Amino acid sequence: MNPADVQRPRGARATLRLIAAAIRLVWASGRRDFILVIVLQLLQAAGVFLIILQLQQMFSGLIEANSGGSAEGLAINLVLFIAANVLMGVASVIVNNRRQIIGERVTMYVCGEILKVACLAELDDFDDSDFHDRLQRSAINAVNRPMRLVQSMIDIGRNVFVLGSIWAALVVLQPWIAACMLLVVVPVWIGGTRVGEHYFTFVLRMIPRDRSRIYLFQLLTMRDPAKEIRAFNLAQYLATRWRESMVERIGELALTLRRQLRSSLISTFGSNLVLALAAVGLILLNRGGVLTLAETAVVAGALLLFSQRLLAAVVETNMFFESAPLVSDLNDFLALEPGLVKHRSGTDFKGPFHRIEVDDVSFQYRDADRNALDHVSLKINAGEVVALVGENGSGKTTLAKLIAGLYSPRQGAIKVDGTDLSELDLNAWRQSVAVLFQDFIRYALTAVDNIHLGSIAREPDLADIRVAARAAGADEFLATLPEGYDTILSPQFGKGLDLSLGQWQRVALARAFFRDVPLVILDEPSASLDARAERALFDSVRDLYEDKTVLLISHRFSTVRTADRILVLEDGKIVEQGSHTELMALDGLYAELFSIQASAFIEEDLEESVELPQPVDR
């Protein structure tokens, strides 16, 4: 994504909107704790105001007492001074205690909102690099930015309230000095907003490269890629690419920090210049007899305290303005939710169905230069076993994804009993479909969980789960695991164990079997099975899915012979359809591909027979 394509916050009004957005975020996450913190900070500010006034009263009383005057009010002033300090100490302890929990609640709220949008996104959205960049930015920011935002907001609030109380005390003691101190706001505001803008631009510029670098790091640290990376000796090569990416990031960060430094110096020098002018004015007022010695001492102390608090406020303001634009970017991402919800809304579907019609459907993936499906039309009747065959890239899996409601056609329509899928509630339709993809997920969970995920609406009854496992041929090895079906199927956690690829395929099949729905889509369900298991699976498909509609995708033509109809795809088009016998009689693409596969097996058998030792006559 080009940073110029994103609206960056500029101007006082935009900055105020960011502050308001940050406050709304904290308010939505934990308003009770937030209110408590605000009240306690106001009490702290009141304590500072009281301390400054009591100091002035005590100094004046001491000077008067040393000159022979009365010291009646000193005891009361001292008690109020101590009480104000105790109040400030207690409030500070409670604020620091609650700040952590507020930060955690904001983090949970932000992550929950991001997950809400991510869960609503469709496959087509995940094919969009811009969506990935926005999601990645939001996800990265959700890890630490909410906590930093809360901390900086609370610290800024405390410092602002304290600065306000000091300024109010200065108004009482010397209005002209107080008026001069108002000028401090200008450099702090200018410097803080620029610091945030520099960092936001850096994040926008780096996020696509950050995603690539994170991917390289995951390749080097995750279990699944480990064997191939070591087999091809790729570890050092990928690690070098990761280091080069980090060096690039550090260089960009150094440039950003130099720009931030210039902006921070504006805040620091500008605010200190105002304080210096106030100090000069204080001396002049004392020398002119406007301020007494006690008043001068207290105002000087107030200015020193103001300076310290201002320095802390500058640091926290810079931190806040680093986080605040990212809050705006987060809000932009979360604003996608209504559109995604609307896309999913529609007529409820409870099934079963009588017919699925694919009517002149064309589909092209994002950034692709040709259609994956081109004017495809077909009808699937309830109870049919329909096989999709063809060479790689012919559009088989794409067609299955469209029928499953995972993508929407770019042209044409997919109808269920005459109703366009675009008019149905997508969640309701998907609840009526079981899909087993060839790149199924191997969940690092228990065997029970791996199968139960096929239908979370059903209770995870072990007897039902074992029925599904037996149908898939998985019960025999799952039941013998150290903890049976409660064994975690991954060595990454506890005493978990991994399975072979063929065993994982059976677990994935069991997951599909456990989902009792009218439409079943099996995409290369036997890719990792041995020949005997594969034949047993396809011979039993009709029994396993009695009264259900099955869409079967396979590269192995010999395994789909029992399908009611076979559809042959080439370059995104259906070029042939019929039964195995009809297609062989047609002597077209199907017959050619079937013969090629069959001849390969025959040649292998002949080669093996030639190599067999000949019997010796004795």
Secondary structure, DSSP 4 states (H G I P E B T S, - for coil): --GGGSPPP-HHHHHHHHHHHHHHHHHHHHHHHHHHHHHHHHHHHHHHHHHHHHHHHHHHHHHHHHTT---TTHHHHHHHHHHHHHHHHHHHHHHHHHHHHHHHHHHHHHHHHHHHHHHH--HHHHT-HHHHHHHHHHHHHHHHHHHHHHHHHHHHHHHHHHHHHHHHHHHHH-HHHHHHHGGGHHHHHHHHHHHHHHHHHHHHHHHHHHHHHHHHHHHHH-STTHHHHHHTT-HHHHHHHHHHHHHHHHHHHHHHHHHHHHHHHHHHHHHHHHHHHHHHHHHHHHHTTSS-HHHHHHHHHHHHHHHHHHHHHHHHHHHHHHHHHHHHHHHHHHTTHHHHHHHH--B------SEEEEEEEEE--TT-SS-SEEEEEEEEETT-EEEEEESTTSSHHHHHHHHTTSS--SEEEEEETTEEGGGB-HHHHHTTEEEE-TT----SSBHHHHHHTT-TTS---HHHHHHHHHHHT-HHHHTTSTTGGGSBS-TTSTT-----HHHHHHHHHHHHHHS--SEEEEESTTTTS-HHHHHHHHHHHHHHTTTSEEEEE-S-GGGSTTSSEEEEEETTEEEEEE-HHHHHHHTSHHHHHHHHHHHHHHHHHHHHHHHSPPP---
